[in-house]
Amino acid sequence: MINKVVAGADEAIRDIKDGSTLMLGGFGLCGIPENCITALVKKGVKRLTCISNNAGVDDFGIGLMLQQRQVKKMISSYVGENAEFERQLLSGELEVELIPQGTLATRCMAAGYGMPAIFTPAGVGTEVAEGKEIRNFNGKDYLMEYAFDADFALVKAWKGDTAGNLIFRSTSRNFNPVMAMAGKITIAEVEELVEAGTLDPDHVHTPGVYVHRIFQGANYEKRIEQRTVRPRN
């Protein structure tokens, strides 16, 4: 077995260069690769294309990279909690491609499955379809969308083993597993790293064959995007 374990985030992202295309897992602020993002900010790589369900918030997640002007293009479904993102978008500093959430996930999945494209009814008859091929199947129009082509996928799991097998918890499973399949190089940070053979195979969400580098992360904040509580009686 090839050793996939690296010492930390700095080593894991060592060959991410200016102009790279990255997938970043998570949903909202849940299950995002916090340590890898911090390392990218520290490294100062520029002109990145980031594929992520959202763009973080102003002072956390991808929002930290936006503050440092490291992102050239965002490919996302939801970007509503980030004022700096809005400012860069309106000023023309940032390229943005907004994609229906299901289409985003399926384009990730298609890349992982080795499929060049998908057909979806989402976006037909809207601005999303402009300049794209439409085919009719059984009387219904479908929009052709290409699978993503990402240099790296950065994902965060609850637990992983030294062979790269990953277990995600709850909401973090929304995008991390499909992105882990889709990157040319997949980098996984985990809260707990155990020896190969420790995890129950029935509980593994991403097999280690998809993962190229893995490390145990630290100092996770796990912020809540919009904290909502019931009023006290």
C-alpha positions as CSV (number, residue, x, y, z in Angstrom):
1,M,0.0,0.0,0.0
2,I,1.3,3.4,-0.9
3,N,1.6,5.7,2.1
4,K,-1.0,8.4,1.8
5,V,-0.5,10.1,5.2
6,V,1.2,13.5,5.2
7,A,2.2,15.6,8.2
8,G,-0.3,18.4,7.8
9,A,-2.1,20.9,5.5
10,D,1.0,22.7,4.3
11,E,2.5,19.4,3.0
12,A,-0.9,18.2,1.6
13,I,-1.3,21.3,-0.6
14,R,2.3,21.6,-1.5
15,D,1.8,21.4,-5.3
16,I,-1.3,23.6,-5.6
17,K,-0.1,26.4,-7.8
18,D,-1.4,29.7,-9.2
19,G,-4.2,29.1,-11.6
20,S,-5.3,25.7,-10.2
21,T,-8.9,24.6,-10.2
22,L,-10.1,23.3,-6.8
23,M,-13.1,21.6,-5.5
24,L,-13.8,22.4,-1.8
25,G,-16.2,20.2,0.0
26,G,-18.8,21.0,2.6
27,F,-22.2,22.5,2.9
28,G,-22.5,26.1,4.2
29,L,-19.8,26.0,6.9
30,C,-20.4,22.4,7.7
31,G,-17.6,20.0,6.7
32,I,-15.4,22.5,5.0
33,P,-11.6,21.8,4.7
34,E,-10.7,24.4,7.3
35,N,-7.0,23.5,7.6
36,C,-6.4,23.3,3.9
37,I,-8.0,26.7,3.4
38,T,-5.8,28.2,6.1
39,A,-2.8,26.7,4.4
40,L,-3.8,28.1,1.0
41,V,-4.2,31.6,2.5
42,K,-0.7,31.2,4.1
43,K,0.8,30.0,0.8
44,G,-0.7,32.9,-1.1
45,V,-1.6,31.1,-4.3
46,K,-3.5,33.2,-6.8
47,R,-6.0,33.0,-9.7
48,L,-7.8,30.0,-8.3
49,T,-11.0,28.6,-9.7
50,C,-13.0,27.3,-6.8
51,I,-15.9,24.9,-7.2
52,S,-17.9,24.8,-4.0
53,N,-21.5,24.8,-3.0
54,N,-21.0,28.2,-1.3
55,A,-18.3,30.9,-0.8
56,G,-18.0,30.8,2.9
57,V,-18.6,34.0,5.0
58,D,-16.5,37.1,5.2
59,D,-14.1,35.9,7.8
60,F,-14.2,32.1,7.4
61,G,-13.9,29.4,4.8
62,I,-13.4,30.5,1.2
63,G,-14.2,34.0,2.4
64,L,-10.7,34.2,3.8
65,M,-9.3,33.5,0.3
66,L,-11.6,36.1,-1.2
67,Q,-10.3,38.6,1.2
68,Q,-6.7,38.0,0.0
69,R,-7.8,38.2,-3.7
70,Q,-6.8,34.6,-4.3
71,V,-9.9,33.5,-6.2
72,K,-10.3,34.4,-9.9
73,K,-13.6,32.5,-10.4
74,M,-16.3,31.0,-8.2
75,I,-18.5,28.1,-9.4
76,S,-21.2,27.8,-6.8
77,S,-24.9,27.4,-6.0
78,Y,-25.3,29.7,-3.0
79,V,-23.3,32.8,-2.1
80,G,-25.7,34.8,0.0
81,E,-23.7,35.2,3.3
82,N,-20.6,36.9,2.0
83,A,-20.5,40.7,1.6
84,E,-16.9,40.6,0.1
85,F,-18.0,38.1,-2.5
86,E,-20.9,40.5,-3.4
87,R,-18.5,43.4,-3.6
88,Q,-16.1,41.6,-5.9
89,L,-18.9,40.3,-8.1
90,L,-20.5,43.7,-8.6
91,S,-17.1,45.4,-9.2
92,G,-16.2,42.9,-11.9
93,E,-13.2,41.6,-9.9
94,L,-14.5,38.1,-9.6
95,E,-15.9,35.8,-12.3
96,V,-19.0,33.9,-11.0
97,E,-20.9,30.9,-12.4
98,L,-24.0,30.1,-10.5
99,I,-25.3,26.6,-10.9
100,P,-28.4,24.8,-9.6
101,Q,-27.4,22.8,-6.6
102,G,-28.4,19.4,-8.0
103,T,-26.5,20.2,-11.2
104,L,-23.4,21.1,-9.2
105,A,-23.5,17.8,-7.3
106,T,-24.2,15.8,-10.4
107,R,-21.4,17.4,-12.4
108,C,-19.1,16.4,-9.6
109,M,-20.4,12.9,-9.6
110,A,-20.1,12.6,-13.4
111,A,-16.4,13.6,-13.1
112,G,-15.9,10.8,-10.5
113,Y,-17.6,8.3,-12.7
114,G,-15.6,9.2,-15.7
115,M,-18.6,10.5,-17.6
116,P,-17.9,13.5,-19.9
117,A,-21.3,15.2,-19.5
118,I,-24.9,14.9,-18.1
119,F,-28.3,15.9,-19.3
120,T,-30.6,17.7,-16.8
121,P,-34.0,19.5,-17.1
122,A,-32.7,22.1,-14.5
123,G,-32.1,25.4,-16.2
124,V,-33.9,24.8,-19.5
125,G,-35.5,28.0,-20.6
126,T,-33.5,30.2,-18.3
127,E,-30.2,32.2,-18.4
128,V,-28.4,29.0,-17.2
129,A,-29.1,27.5,-20.7
130,E,-27.6,30.3,-22.8
131,G,-25.0,29.0,-25.2
132,K,-25.5,25.4,-24.2
133,E,-26.7,22.3,-26.1
134,I,-30.3,21.2,-25.5
135,R,-31.6,17.8,-26.5
136,N,-35.0,16.4,-26.4
137,F,-35.7,13.0,-24.8
138,N,-39.2,11.5,-25.0
139,G,-40.7,14.9,-25.6
140,K,-38.8,16.8,-22.8
141,D,-35.9,19.2,-23.2
142,Y,-32.7,18.6,-21.3
143,L,-29.6,20.8,-20.9
144,M,-26.2,19.3,-21.5
145,E,-23.7,20.1,-18.8
146,Y,-20.1,19.0,-18.8
147,A,-18.5,17.1,-15.9
148,F,-16.1,19.3,-13.9
149,D,-12.3,19.1,-14.5
150,A,-10.7,19.9,-11.2
151,D,-6.9,19.6,-10.4
152,F,-7.5,19.1,-6.7
153,A,-10.4,18.1,-4.4
154,L,-10.1,19.3,-0.8
155,V,-12.5,17.5,1.5
156,K,-13.0,17.2,5.3
157,A,-14.2,14.0,7.0
158,W,-15.0,13.1,10.6
159,K,-12.8,10.0,10.6
160,G,-10.4,8.4,8.2
161,D,-7.7,5.7,8.1
162,T,-4.2,5.5,6.8
163,A,-5.4,3.9,3.6
164,G,-7.6,6.9,2.9
165,N,-11.0,5.5,3.7
166,L,-13.3,8.2,4.9
167,I,-16.5,8.5,7.0
168,F,-18.5,11.8,7.0
169,R,-21.1,12.9,9.5
170,S,-24.5,14.2,8.7
171,T,-24.7,17.4,6.6
172,S,-21.0,17.2,5.6
173,R,-22.0,14.3,3.3
174,N,-23.8,16.6,0.9
175,F,-20.8,17.4,-1.3
176,N,-17.7,15.9,0.2
177,P,-18.1,12.3,-1.1
178,V,-18.9,13.3,-4.7
179,M,-16.0,15.8,-4.7
180,A,-13.6,13.2,-3.2
181,M,-14.3,11.1,-6.3
182,A,-13.8,13.8,-8.8
183,G,-10.4,15.5,-8.2
184,K,-7.3,14.5,-10.1
185,I,-5.7,14.7,-6.7
186,T,-7.9,14.4,-3.6
187,I,-6.7,15.7,-0.3
188,A,-8.6,14.7,2.8
189,E,-8.3,16.2,6.3
190,V,-9.9,14.3,9.1
191,E,-10.8,14.9,12.7
192,E,-9.5,11.5,13.7
193,L,-7.0,9.4,11.8
194,V,-6.8,5.7,12.6
195,E,-4.9,2.7,11.3
196,A,-6.0,0.8,8.2
197,G,-8.4,-2.0,9.1
198,T,-9.9,-0.1,12.1
199,L,-13.0,1.3,10.3
200,D,-16.0,-0.9,9.8
201,P,-16.2,-1.3,5.9
202,D,-20.0,-0.9,6.1
203,H,-19.6,2.6,7.5
204,V,-17.1,3.9,4.9
205,H,-18.6,6.5,2.6
206,T,-15.5,7.2,0.4
207,P,-13.1,4.3,-0.4
208,G,-9.4,5.0,-0.1
209,V,-8.9,4.4,-3.8
210,Y,-10.1,7.9,-4.4
211,V,-7.9,9.6,-1.8
212,H,-4.3,10.6,-2.5
213,R,-3.3,12.4,0.7
214,I,-4.7,12.4,4.2
215,F,-3.8,14.1,7.4
216,Q,-5.3,14.7,10.8
217,G,-6.5,18.3,11.1
218,A,-6.6,20.5,14.2
219,N,-8.3,23.4,15.8
220,Y,-11.6,23.0,14.0
221,E,-14.0,25.9,14.7
222,K,-17.1,24.3,13.1
223,R,-18.9,27.6,12.9
224,I,-22.7,27.8,12.4
225,E,-23.7,30.1,9.5
226,Q,-27.0,31.2,10.9
227,R,-27.5,30.2,14.5
228,T,-31.2,29.9,15.4
229,V,-32.5,29.0,18.8
230,R,-35.9,28.9,20.4
231,P,-36.9,31.8,22.7
232,R,-36.7,31.1,26.4
233,N,-40.1,30.6,28.0
